[in-house]
Amino acid sequence: MKKILSAFAAFALVAVVGCNSFTDYSPKDATPEDKAFGDSLSEAIGSSLGHDFGNSLEQVDSTLRTKFDKAKILEGIKYALQNMGDTTDFSIRQGLQFGMMIAEEMSGYEVGGVPVNRDKLFKSLEKAFMGDTIPADKLMEVQATGNLFRQRANDKVEAIRKAKLENDPKAIENKKAGEAFIAKKKQENPEAKTTANGTLVVTHQEGTGELIKGSDNVKLIYKGTLTDGTSFDDSKGEAREFNVGGVVPGFSEALQMMKKGGKYTIYIPGPQGYGVNGVPQVGIGPNMALVFDIEVVDIVK
């Protein structure tokens, strides 16, 4: 263990000493032509990677992108290029790669609101890594425990994220507006039916045969709009096939109150549509109520 710590200390010292220069790892017998090619190769790859990294950064979510500092990213790249070329550094490079993988995972939990004790993590890792090899069945047990805690952490991150979205003023406002809109439609259509979770189903033409089941596929002609009439999805008169269980909850519930040949309008409360996430790219905000005009063309068993 002392040797490993010494190696890391030496690595840090090399980083400090070599911070302003690049070590030449090129073959000692390289010809001038080889070096000229190497220069062109280096410039071409550098330019390609630089643009690739820059463009990739632009694709990152805007909130997360503000946390990135291009100068610091370059520090990290320069650090690696200056100090991680010699094959004698292989073990340290391997450790850094593993460390970066672990740090990325832990950062995901921390940013998501789940605390991580990095000191405890490293001590536990160190004890296991430096200890004796364990039998395969024991390894599977340890891995299963680790995966269980990973899943619990991911569930916590998702719950925290969802709670934040649900408490967003716009999500609350949209939810209340949708409830009022659907209540008004219920008054206008006293014969309409309501699903267990609040989706209103207005029947314009009753279908025939059996009710649609959750395991069925259906062919529908439909148009989806917001409560102000803005269209966000339209089959344009053509029947499209869907699995009943593969659509948003309110839509799925409403379909199971329909029959082949029927024509309906359904009013879906925000939480039973796309919920707090919405679909911003088509104009559906958090907890926005949805309206669908539907014709059931066929039921596919």
C-alpha positions in Angstrom: 0.0 0.0 0.0 2.8 2.4 0.8 4.3 1.8 -2.6 1.0 2.8 -4.2 0.7 5.9 -2.2 4.3 6.8 -3.0 3.5 6.3 -6.7 0.6 8.7 -6.5 2.8 11.2 -4.7 5.5 10.9 -7.3 2.9 11.3 -10.0 1.7 14.5 -8.4 5.3 15.8 -8.2 5.8 15.0 -11.9 2.6 16.9 -12.7 3.9 20.0 -10.8 7.4 19.8 -12.4 6.1 19.2 -15.9 3.2 21.7 -15.8 4.8 24.0 -18.4 6.3 21.5 -20.8 5.4 18.4 -22.8 7.6 15.3 -22.6 8.6 13.9 -26.0 7.6 10.3 -26.3 8.3 10.0 -30.0 10.5 7.1 -31.2 14.2 8.1 -30.9 14.9 6.9 -34.5 12.2 8.9 -36.1 13.3 10.5 -39.4 12.6 14.2 -40.3 9.9 12.9 -42.6 8.3 10.9 -39.8 8.3 14.0 -37.5 6.8 16.1 -40.3 4.0 13.6 -40.7 3.7 13.4 -36.9 3.2 17.2 -36.8 0.5 17.1 -39.4 -1.2 14.1 -37.7 -1.1 16.0 -34.3 -2.6 19.2 -35.8 -5.3 17.3 -37.6 -6.4 15.2 -34.7 -6.2 18.1 -32.3 -8.4 20.2 -34.5 -10.9 17.4 -35.0 -11.1 16.6 -31.3 -11.3 20.2 -30.3 -14.3 20.9 -32.5 -15.9 17.6 -31.5 -15.5 18.4 -27.8 -16.8 21.9 -28.3 -19.9 20.8 -30.3 -20.6 18.0 -27.8 -20.5 20.6 -25.0 -23.1 22.7 -26.9 -25.5 19.7 -26.8 -25.4 19.4 -23.0 -28.5 20.7 -21.1 -28.1 24.5 -20.7 -28.4 24.3 -16.9 -25.6 21.7 -16.7 -23.5 23.5 -19.4 -23.1 26.5 -17.1 -21.1 24.3 -14.7 -18.5 23.6 -17.3 -15.4 25.8 -17.6 -13.6 25.3 -21.0 -10.3 26.5 -19.5 -10.5 23.9 -16.7 -11.4 21.2 -19.3 -8.2 22.2 -21.2 -6.2 22.0 -17.9 -7.3 18.4 -17.5 -6.5 17.5 -21.1 -3.1 19.2 -20.9 -2.4 17.5 -17.6 -3.0 14.1 -19.2 -0.9 14.9 -22.3 2.0 16.2 -20.3 2.2 13.4 -17.7 0.6 10.3 -19.0 2.5 8.9 -21.9 5.2 6.7 -20.5 4.3 3.0 -20.3 5.7 3.0 -16.7 2.7 5.1 -15.8 0.2 2.4 -16.9 -1.0 1.5 -13.4 -1.5 5.2 -12.5 -3.3 5.8 -15.7 -5.5 2.8 -15.1 -6.2 4.0 -11.6 -7.1 7.5 -12.9 -9.5 5.9 -15.4 -11.2 3.9 -12.7 -11.3 6.9 -10.5 -12.9 9.1 -13.1 -15.6 6.5 -13.7 -16.3 6.3 -10.0 -16.3 10.1 -9.6 -18.7 10.5 -12.5 -21.1 8.1 -10.9 -20.8 9.7 -7.5 -21.3 13.2 -9.0 -24.6 12.0 -10.5 -25.9 11.1 -7.1 -24.5 14.3 -5.4 -25.9 16.6 -8.1 -29.2 14.8 -7.8 -29.4 15.5 -4.1 -28.1 12.2 -2.6 -25.1 12.7 -0.3 -21.9 10.6 -0.9 -19.1 10.2 1.6 -16.1 9.9 -0.7 -13.7 9.2 2.1 -15.7 6.2 3.3 -16.1 5.1 -0.3 -12.3 5.1 -0.9 -11.5 3.4 2.4 -14.0 0.7 1.6 -12.7 0.3 -1.9 -9.1 0.3 -0.7 -9.9 -2.4 1.9 -11.6 -4.6 -0.7 -9.0 -4.0 -3.4 -6.0 -4.7 -1.2 -7.6 -7.7 0.5 -7.7 -11.3 -0.5 -9.6 -12.6 -3.6 -13.1 -13.7 -2.6 -15.0 -16.7 -4.0 -17.3 -16.2 -6.9 -20.5 -16.6 -4.8 -19.3 -14.0 -2.3 -18.4 -11.7 -5.1 -21.9 -12.0 -6.6 -23.4 -11.2 -3.2 -21.3 -8.1 -2.8 -22.1 -7.0 -6.3 -25.8 -7.5 -5.8 -25.6 -5.4 -2.6 -23.8 -2.6 -4.6 -26.4 -2.7 -7.4 -29.2 -2.6 -4.9 -27.8 0.6 -3.3 -27.2 2.0 -6.8 -30.9 1.4 -7.7 -32.0 3.0 -4.4 -29.8 6.0 -5.0 -31.2 6.4 -8.5 -34.7 6.1 -7.2 -34.0 8.9 -4.6 -32.5 11.1 -7.3 -35.6 10.6 -9.5 -37.9 11.3 -6.5 -36.0 14.5 -5.7 -36.1 15.6 -9.3 -39.8 14.9 -9.6 -40.6 16.7 -6.3 -38.8 19.8 -7.6 -40.7 19.7 -10.8 -44.1 19.2 -9.1 -43.5 22.2 -6.8 -42.6 24.4 -9.8 -45.1 27.3 -9.9 -45.8 26.7 -13.6 -46.6 23.0 -13.0 -49.0 23.9 -10.2 -50.6 26.6 -12.3 -51.1 24.3 -15.3 -52.5 21.5 -13.1 -55.1 23.8 -11.6 -56.0 25.3 -15.0 -56.4 21.8 -16.5 -58.7 20.7 -13.6 -60.9 23.8 -14.1 -61.0 23.2 -17.8 -62.1 19.5 -17.5 -64.6 20.4 -14.8 -66.2 22.8 -17.2 -66.3 20.2 -19.9 -68.0 17.8 -17.5 -70.7 20.3 -16.9 -71.2 20.8 -20.6 -71.4 17.0 -21.2 -73.3 15.5 -18.2 -73.5 12.1 -20.0 -69.7 11.9 -20.2 -67.8 9.2 -18.3 -64.8 9.7 -16.1 -62.0 7.2 -15.7 -60.7 6.2 -12.2 -57.9 8.8 -12.5 -59.9 11.7 -13.8 -59.8 11.5 -17.6 -63.1 12.7 -19.1 -64.5 10.6 -22.0 -67.2 12.2 -24.2 -68.9 9.8 -26.7 -70.0 11.2 -30.0 -70.7 7.9 -31.7 -70.9 4.6 -29.8 -68.9 1.7 -31.2 -69.8 -1.9 -31.4 -68.5 -5.2 -30.0 -66.2 -5.6 -27.0 -64.4 -2.9 -25.1 -60.8 -2.4 -25.9 -58.4 -4.2 -23.5 -55.2 -3.1 -22.0 -53.3 -5.8 -23.9 -54.8 -4.8 -27.3 -53.3 -2.8 -30.1 -55.6 -0.3 -31.7 -55.8 1.6 -35.0 -56.9 5.2 -34.4 -57.5 8.3 -36.4 -56.9 11.1 -33.9 -55.9 14.7 -33.2 -54.2 16.0 -30.0 -54.5 19.6 -28.9 -53.9 21.7 -25.9 -56.8 23.3 -24.1 -56.4 26.5 -26.2 -56.8 24.4 -29.4 -53.1 24.3 -30.3 -52.4 21.1 -32.2 -49.4 19.0 -31.1 -50.1 15.7 -32.8 -52.4 14.7 -35.7 -52.7 11.5 -37.7 -54.1 13.6 -40.5 -57.0 11.2 -41.3 -54.8 8.1 -41.4 -55.2 5.3 -39.0 -52.1 4.7 -36.8 -51.6 1.6 -34.7 -50.7 1.8 -31.0 -50.4 -0.6 -28.1 -52.9 0.4 -25.4 -50.4 0.1 -22.7 -47.8 2.1 -24.5 -49.5 5.5 -24.4 -49.8 8.1 -21.5 -51.9 6.8 -18.6 -55.0 8.9 -19.2 -55.1 8.0 -22.9 -54.7 4.3 -22.0 -57.5 4.4 -19.4 -59.8 6.2 -21.8 -59.2 3.7 -24.6 -60.4 0.9 -22.4 -63.8 2.6 -22.3 -64.1 2.6 -26.1 -65.3 0.2 -28.8 -64.5 -0.4 -32.5 -66.1 2.2 -34.7 -66.7 4.7 -31.9 -65.8 8.4 -32.0 -64.8 10.2 -28.8 -63.2 13.3 -27.3 -61.1 12.8 -24.2 -59.8 15.4 -21.8 -56.7 14.2 -19.9 -55.5 15.9 -16.7 -51.9 17.0 -16.7 -50.6 14.3 -14.3 -52.3 11.6 -16.4 -50.7 13.0 -19.6 -47.1 13.9 -19.8 -46.9 15.0 -16.2 -44.4 17.3 -14.7 -41.9 16.6 -17.5 -44.2 17.7 -20.3 -42.9 17.6 -23.9 -41.3 21.0 -24.4 -40.3 20.4 -28.0 -44.0 20.2 -29.1 -45.2 22.9 -26.7 -46.6 20.7 -23.9 -45.6 22.3 -20.6 -45.5 20.6 -17.2 -48.8 19.2 -16.1 -50.7 20.6 -19.1 -54.1 19.0 -19.8 -54.5 17.4 -23.2 -57.5 17.0 -25.5 -57.8 14.2 -28.1 -60.5 13.6 -30.8 -60.4 9.9 -31.5 -62.0 7.5 -34.0 -61.4 3.8 -33.3 -60.8 2.2 -36.7 -59.9 -1.3 -35.5 -58.9 -3.4 -32.5 -55.9 -5.7 -33.1 -55.9 -8.7 -30.8 
